[in-house]
Each structure stands twice: as structure tokens, then as C-alpha cells.
Amino acid sequence: SDNSAVVELDAPGIDPAACDISLEDDTVSIAAPAAGDSLEGQPRFHLQERPRAAQRRQVRLPFPLDAARTDAAYEHGILRLRLERREDSKPAKIAVKAV
């Protein structure tokens, strides 16, 4: 919307506490570690479709972001960020007084 945004990142199997999320003006940067499943002691796979690489994303939004009102949650393999627009960047209306 004009005042908020939601960013979702598919990240199955990661440790949410190890994610690095930072905001700078109108850009959110997300670094998610590789999936934590260890392959040691497991049989070799012929085919495996879950990526194990670390992920890095940067998303630029059309408004400056308010870090104090940003919320991040991890559920069912999805990292979801709710980002809010900084109050001082919202358009202001000026009332005209009759003199």
C-alpha cells in the first residue's frame, strides 16, 4: 500500500535466529543462512530439490522505512517481513485559513 509493504522469502529449514535483516532508508537487506539439515550420517541422495545455499536479497521500496515498526516472522519455511513507511515521509495536508 502507500504506507506499508510485505516481503516474503521462501527459506525452508533455516535457523530464523541466524537471519540478518537490515533497513537503510528505502531498502531492506535480507541474508538467510543455508538450510541447517546436516547430510552427515544420512544416505546419499539421487535427487534433492531443497536448496541448501545461503540467500541474500535486497528490496527497494518506494518510501523510506521505519525500523521501529518493522516486524519479521518465520513460519512454515517462509520469512515474512511487514515494513512500515516512516511517518515523516508521509504527505502532509495543509489547511487553508480564510482571512
C-alpha positions in Angstrom: 0.0 0.0 0.0 1.1 3.6 0.1 2.1 3.2 3.8 3.3 -0.4 4.2 4.7 -3.4 2.4 5.1 -7.1 2.9 8.1 -9.0 1.7 8.2 -12.9 1.8 11.2 -15.1 1.2 11.0 -18.9 0.8 13.6 -20.2 3.2 12.8 -23.8 4.3 14.9 -25.3 7.0 16.9 -22.2 8.1 17.5 -21.1 11.6 15.4 -17.8 11.9 17.7 -16.5 14.7 20.6 -16.6 12.3 18.9 -14.3 9.7 20.4 -10.8 9.2 17.8 -8.2 8.3 18.7 -4.5 7.9 17.0 -1.4 6.8 18.6 1.7 5.2 16.3 4.5 4.0 14.1 2.8 1.4 16.0 -0.6 1.1 15.6 -3.8 3.1 18.5 -6.3 3.0 18.0 -9.9 4.0 20.7 -12.5 4.5 19.4 -16.0 5.3 21.9 -18.8 6.2 22.0 -22.1 4.4 19.4 -24.7 5.5 20.6 -26.4 8.7 19.9 -30.0 7.8 23.2 -31.9 8.1 23.9 -34.6 5.5 26.4 -36.4 7.7 25.3 -39.9 8.5 22.5 -39.9 6.0 22.2 -41.9 2.8 23.3 -40.2 -0.4 20.5 -38.6 -2.4 19.9 -39.2 -6.0 17.7 -36.1 -6.3 17.1 -33.4 -3.7 15.0 -30.3 -4.5 15.5 -28.2 -1.4 18.3 -25.7 -1.9 21.0 -25.6 0.8 22.7 -22.4 -0.3 22.6 -19.1 1.7 20.3 -16.5 0.3 20.8 -12.7 0.0 18.2 -10.3 -1.2 17.8 -6.5 -1.4 14.4 -5.0 -2.0 14.0 -1.3 -2.7 10.6 0.2 -1.8 9.0 3.5 -3.0 9.2 5.0 0.5 11.6 5.3 3.5 11.2 2.6 6.1 10.6 2.8 9.8 12.8 0.2 11.6 10.9 0.6 14.9 7.6 -0.6 13.3 9.1 -3.4 11.2 8.1 -7.0 12.1 9.7 -10.2 11.0 8.3 -13.7 11.4 9.3 -17.2 10.2 6.6 -19.8 9.8 6.3 -23.0 7.7 9.5 -22.2 5.8 8.6 -18.6 4.9 10.3 -15.5 6.2 7.8 -12.7 6.2 8.6 -9.0 6.8 6.0 -6.3 7.4 7.5 -3.0 6.7 6.0 0.4 7.5 6.6 3.8 6.0 8.4 6.4 8.1 5.8 8.9 9.5 8.0 11.9 8.5 7.9 10.9 4.8 4.1 10.7 4.5 2.4 13.5 2.5 1.0 16.3 4.7 -2.1 18.3 4.1 -2.2 21.9 4.8 -5.5 23.6 5.7 -6.1 27.0 4.1 -7.5 29.6 6.5 -9.9 32.3 5.4 -8.6 35.7 6.3 
